[in-house]
Amino acid sequence: MSRKAYMIGTGVGNLAAAIYLIRDGHWQGQQITMFGLETHGANDGAAVSDYEHEYGNQPLGNNKGFLAKGGRMLNEETYENLWDVLRSVPSEDHPGWSVTDDILNFDHAHPTHDVARLMDKTEGIRNHGGKNDYRHMQFNNHDRARLTELMMMPESKEEQLNDISIEEWFKNTPHIFSTNFWYMWETTFAFKRQSSAMELRRYMNRMILEFSRINTLAGVTRTPYNQYESMILPMRHFLEKQGVTFKNNIKITELLFADSPLRDKITVTGLKYEVVNTKEPKSGTIKVDPDDLVFDTNGSITDSSSIGDMDTPIKENMEYAPSAMLWKKATEHFYQLGHPDKFFNDREQSEWSSFTVTTKNHYLLDQISRITTQQPGHALNTFIDSNELLSIVVHHQPHFHAQKENETIFWGYSLYPRQTGDYVDKPFIEMTGREMLEELIGQLAAIDHSSDNIRNHVDEIMDSVINVIPVYMPYASALFNQRAKGDRPAVVPEGSTNLAFISQFAEMPFDMVFTEQYSFRAAQIAVYHFLGIPDKHLTKLHHYEKSPKVMARATKTMFR
């Protein structure tokens, strides 16, 4: 009972690690303390008013409506650790069910089948047959050859992709960037041409099962509500009932280490901290005993976010990601802890902006459904010729437990926020929430070929809006930044006696970042290592890239 675990960050990775300690390590909840800057991380979602203490120095408009900085697509077949852990967490909506039951039962009752995945101003929805129908990947033979070469590269030779961008890998066949495949791929997963070819290779292997159905996103598993309410809150409540201590508004500013003259042994002896978001900031040091464990979220994609409101654009937060700064300080002590600047010092590679729309009736939602010819809850719609590359996700309603029957909520994002809009003459990042919605209406109007175009109803739409909240995230795709072997630390670095990194910026073989699965997997690896549980007991991962049937379907899709 004397041994303790200190979790820096309260995202899914550390929540999962706490559950592994309790479930598989038979720890008591009282042994675990979790420190968080705030309660809403990458899997966020709440009423706008709930964000006030986190963005007290930034506008929140009329404080009405809801906000979600982003949304994640789960996958039933390849999120093995996630489903295993969430089977241990009780559902808060259905007594007797687990959270896994909650999500999968909902998803099976509401399967994703996107019929308006790609749209452009010339053809409208690209699903009417012909050469541009997005059922076709549109590869030429050079594209196929280079993509196959990337995917078939053995893991032992992955170093050949050190600091190589996707654009550089395909430099001799740039045609691929004008294909339906690329439009779908970049906006489904938030890749950019500047992103890491190494990460694209991992995705093509890990997600090869989804390659043949990427046009409908039939492999996307959706949660009943936003992911904060459907996943994070049940995990937090479960851990609180187990006796885990949550300390919010705590910023760990430095890891203190035992002396190691040869720099070959990593032992955390203390945590320096600050209490933030209070009128009287406090600071101190927490003593860490040699047998205690420290799990650090060494990077968060929602760090340093900026928020605007209906009539105020965001003011860019230039702060270096706080979670990565802690990691960066640790690298000053030990060479084997990676290079955080590769991920957090080039915003052009990683930035994008999102916006959340809340309306007081269903008029706008009905217009979008009419234009896209699909009901809410069917994945992602991308305006492929929009200058800022705009996409929207119209969720299954309601998306929040507190959402009123008359309200609707949906989300959108721009992958290139510094580009000027097509209908609002300013960079997307400089637009107010109102202007972002006007830009969206312009995109919808361009593909609306009905006699009563949506543009004829702008006043009616604007009257229905409760709030539009823009968010700028400088590090949203940082996990895809160009990198080399060694830029990410191992989950348990060589020589570490009590420090592990659990995040999208830790290194593991095979698995792919920007997924909750990656964080859950890192948590299991860390906990099992320190508790002496053999690797053979790690959750088994599927290797669909080794399945002849799956590979045959993928090959057929390449020529589709």
Buried (B, 14 or more C-beta within 10 A) or exposed (E): EEBBBBBBBBBBBBBBBBBBBBBBBEBEBEBBBBBBBBBBBBBBBBBBBBBEBBBEEBBBBEBBBBBBBBBBBBBBEBBBBBBBBBEBBBBBBBEEBBBBBBBBBBBEEBBBBBBBBBBBBEBBBBBEEEEBBBBBBBBEEBBBEBBBEBBEBEEEEBEEBBBBBBBBBBEEBEBBBEBBBBBBBBBBBBBBBBBBBBBBBBBBBBBBBBBBBBBBBBBBBBBBBBBBBBBBBBBBEBBEEBEBBBBBBBBBBBBBBBEEEEEEBBBBBBBBBBBBBEEEEEEEEBEBEEEBBBBBBBBBBBBBBBBBBBEBBBEBBEEBBBBBBBBBBBBEEBEBBBBBBBBBBBBEBBBBBBBBBBBBBBBBBEBBBBBBEBBBBBBBBBBBBBBBBBBBBBBBBBBBEEBEEEBBBBBBBBBBBBBBBBBBEEBBBBBBBBBBBBBBBBBBBBBBEEEEBBBEBBEEBBEBBBBBBBBBBBBBBBBBBBBBEBBBBBBBBEBBBBBBBBBBBBBBEEBBBBBBBBBBBBBBBBBBBBBEBEEEEBBEBBEBBEBEEBBEBBBEBBEB
